[in-house]
């Protein structure tokens, strides 16, 4: 069909939907119980946004609705693929999914702590890293007192595991 007599204002751009956190192809979408609840809360928030869209400008409403629907579709796919792992059911003496790990890098005197979580729950500011992050992969399966060689940039660093705790 020819588009020669269509007003320029009628040509809406397809909104860009930001992708969710990367999950490697073929990887299981592990989540903590808290992570699943965060996903469900996010879905509720999107539903609330959809219900309260302004109706004054129909074009803006259609664009905002398309963005919300796109985000909701991606979110629903992530929720459907989620596999909840209970941290308190993991081996207590070994770093696994859900563990809160305290470690020390050999070149530092300050211990650091983080929790290994699902990709959607990861937040460095909250000291939560995804189970697919290189540091999490390097420490998975290790025990308190073990020292792991970890390549950080061009350097190999020694990381000693000081403590492993499972919460939730």
N, C-alpha and C positions, 0 to 999 in steps of 0.2 A: 504494500500500500504506500502510495506517495505521501510524504509529510510536508508537501510544499505549502499548504494553506493552514498550517498549525501555528498558533501564536507562540512566540518564544517563551512566554511565561508559563505555558502549559507543559513544557518539557521539564519534568522533574528529574533531578539527578538521583541515582540510586544511592541511598545512604551507605556509608562505610560502617560495618559492624566490627568493633575491635575483637580480635581473637581472644580466646581464653588462654590461660597459662598453658605452655607447651607440655604435652605428654607424648613421649617418644612412641612412634608407631609400634604397635604390638605390645606395649607396656600395659599392665593391669592398672586400673585407676584406683589405687589404694587411697582410702581416706580414714581419718580418725573419726570417732563419733562426733567430736566437736566440728570437724571439717564438714561432715555430712549436714549437721545442723546449720552451719554457715551457708551451705549451698541452698538448703530449703528456705532459710531466711531471705536469701537473695532472690529466690523465685517469688516469695510473698511480696517483697518490695517491688519487683517488676510488675506483678499483678496489681498492686496498689497504684503504681504509676499509670498503668494502662487505664484503670478505672477513673482516674482523676485528670486525664488529659484535657487541656483547655479546648473549647469548641469555637472560639472566635474566628480563627484563621484556619480554614479547612485544609489548605495546602500544608501548613506547618504541622497540623494535627496528623495528616497522613504520613509525613516524613517521620515525626516522632513515634508514631505507631509502628512504622516499619522498623525503626531502630529497636524499639522495645521487643517486638516480635522476633527479630533476628537474635537479640541477646537471649531471649527466653528459649528459643530453639536450641542454641548452643548449650545453654545451661541445662535444659532438660536432657540432652544427650549425655552430658557429664554426670548428671544425677543417675540416669538409667544405667550407666556403666560403672558406677561407684561400687567398690567392694570395701566394706567397713572392716577394719582390723582393730580389735580391742587391744590397746597398749598393755593393759594389765594381764593379758593372756600370752604375752611374749616371754621368752626366756629371760629371767631377771639378770643374769650375769653376762649378757651378750648384747651388743648394739644391734637393734632391729628397728623396724618401722614403729614409730610412736615413742621411741626412747628419747629422753632428755639426757644429753651427753655433756659432761664437763671434760675438757681436754686442755692441754698446754702445748703450744708450739715451742720447740727447743730453743728458738731464738728469742723467746719472750718469757717474762717471769709472771705474766698475768694469765690466769686460767680464763677460758671462755666457755660459755654454755650455749647449746642450741637444742631444739627438738626436731626430730625427723618426722615430717608430715607429708600429706598429699600435695600435689602441685598447686591446687587451688587455694590451699590453706597457707602455703609458704609466704612468709613475710619477714624479711631480714630485720626490720626494725623491732619486731616482736621476738626475734631470735628463733625463728622457725624456718627450716630449710626443707626443700623438696627431697624426697627419697631418691630422685634421679640426679641430684646435684653431685658433682664430683667428690666433694668432701664426704657427703653422706654415703656414697658408694664405697669410698675408701675405708670408712670406719665400720660399715655393716659387717657383722659377724665377728667383730673383735671384742676383747674382754678388757676389764679394768687391769691396768698395768702394762698392757701391750703397747708397743711403739710401732707406728705406721709411717712408712715413707710416703710423702705426699708431694707431688710436683705442683708448685705454686709459681706460675710465670716461668722463668728460666731456672728457678732454684728448686732443689729437693729439700723439703723440710721434714723434720721428724716430729710427729705428733704423738703425745702420750695420752692415753685415755685414763682420766682420774676418777670418774664416777659415771654410773649409768642408773637412771631412775625412770620408772614407768608411772605416769600419772593418768588420771581420768577414772 
